[in-house]
Amino acid sequence: MPVQNDVSVRVLMKQRAGLIGYAWLVVGDPDLAEDVFQEVSVAVIRKADEIKDAEHLNGWLYEAIRLQGLKARRDKGRRAQLLS
């Protein structure tokens, strides 16, 4: 049975600091890490029917953050750098 949205939100809020910290390790930028966390949070709600239970959710979150973080780093590198 898929995980319910209220369970997903509770897990996200309980583990927020750890998830953002992990995203920071992946992307190397605290602001970008917060963006990655927000993107993954939205994805959890959208894909709730694919997540089996709370245990599966934990693994899914870390894998999603890793993949989204790598994508964010790649996209950040492609943007033009502005001079002050």
Residue, then its C-alpha position, 0 to 999 in steps of 0.5 A: m500500500p502506498v505511503q500516505n501524504d501525511v506520513s511523507v510530510r511528517v518524515l520530511m519535517k522530522q528529517r529536514a535538517g539531515l536531508i538538507g545536510y546530505a544535499w549540501l554534501v552533494v551540491g556544496d552550496p547551502d542555498l542550492a541544498e535547500d532548493v534540492f530539498q524543496e524539489v524532492s519534497v514536491a516530488v515525494i507528494r507527486k510520486a506518493d503512489e510509487i513509495k511503498d512504506a516509510e522505510h522505502l520512503n527513507g531510501w527513496l529520499y536519499e536517492a532522490i536528493r543525490l540525483q536532484g543534487l547532481k542535476a542541480r550542480r550540473d545545471k549551475g555549472r552551465r549558467a553564465q557567471l555574472l560579474s559584480 
